[in-house]
Amino acid sequence: MKKVRIGIIGCGGIANNKHFPALSSQADKCEMVAFCDNQVERAKEAAEKFGTEDAKYYEDYHELLKDKTIDVVHVCTPNVSHSPITVAAFEAGKHVLCEKPMAHTPEAAQLMMDAWKKSGKKFTIGYQNRFRKEVTALHESCANGDLGEIYFAKAHAIRRKAVPTWGVFPDKSQQGGGPLIDIGTHALDITLWMMDNYEVESVTGSVFNKLGNLPGAEEGNLFGPWDTDSYEVEDSAFGFIKMKDGSTIFLEASWALNVLESKEAATTLCGTKAGAQIDAGMSYPVNQLTYNRSKNGLLTEENLSASGNIAFFEGGDSDPEKLEAKQWLEAVINDTDPLVKPEQAFKVTQVLDAIYKAAETGNEVKL
């Protein structure tokens, strides 16, 4: 079998801690042949460590895309550059896996969607949390109707104090936003996927800039003190999402909130037959899946535990990233659909943007 030839654009933290190890685990299916970064030394180092013997490295992604032997491109750059790079990759005839979120605005995401549909290539977004064991198990329960009609849900992305102090996370010009677009996107993706409901009616929301620029607030941060002078994005955001069928989702996202319990890439689902929740994040060294229902006249809870999956920056279980890479490569090789469909990721981007707009205007936003 001919191996899929992959080019990586962006050789920073997400590439080194997720994409390079995950793709290396699929060496029977792919090979990394080109690397690009605006800090060209990072691309060179990645090529030497993870690439083929003749792997090339670039400073300009346009040069990488000229290589007609590259089949697939992974976009691992800051959010605002997702759209132009992805569009260029499709125009160059490549399949694309773009890191989450799809883009920093729906307008930028629409350009990606248009280019994808015109190209005839494969397209997916890096929502690796769908591949966690407990997430897969709960999704199967939802698909089987075990919870009945899911009419209320919570999407959790709350950290007590874990503001990222590397990369460009607090830079609004490069990221487009803070925790809502960074970690809130994972929680919303999981929740919408569980409900299998992407028909959004309206969105309201509140966004807070309370702690980011407050002197002393950085004390106790997991990743060390952040720079309160250069912090440009929100520190917390909350959204209320109403679907066309009347069901609702409450989304909470924060890098720093004075709460005792931290939940991240987690969800709570309430159905007519039963409820379920996934507890994960800083407060949970082992991810937990709990079902609640009535049985034999009593209220019961059933707890299922999977192996721990702390975010890959913490060196936790890398299985979801490997499974994501495996499924994506098989979709390319076998001409099948990837698990994360572009239309689903586009809806997540629309909702996140609507929360920002609702908070800014004080008005409900219709989709």
Protein Blocks (a to p, Z undefined) as FASTA:
>chain_A
ZZdddddehjafklmmmmmmmmmmmmmmgccfbdcdfblmlmmmmmmmmmcfklccdfbl
klmmmpmkbmbdcdfbdfklmmmmmmmmmmnopacdddddfblbfklmmmmmmmmmmnop
acddddfklmpmklmmmmmmmmnomnopafbdcdddddfblcdfehjllmmklnopafkm
mmmmmmmmmmmmmnopabdfbdcdddddfklmmghjlgopanbpadfklpcbdfbdcddd
ddfkopacdddddfbdcdfbdcehiacdddfkbccdddedjklmbacddddddeehiacd
ddddddddddfklopafklmmmmmmmmmmmmmnopacfbdfklmmmmmmmmmmmmmmmmn
opacdZZ
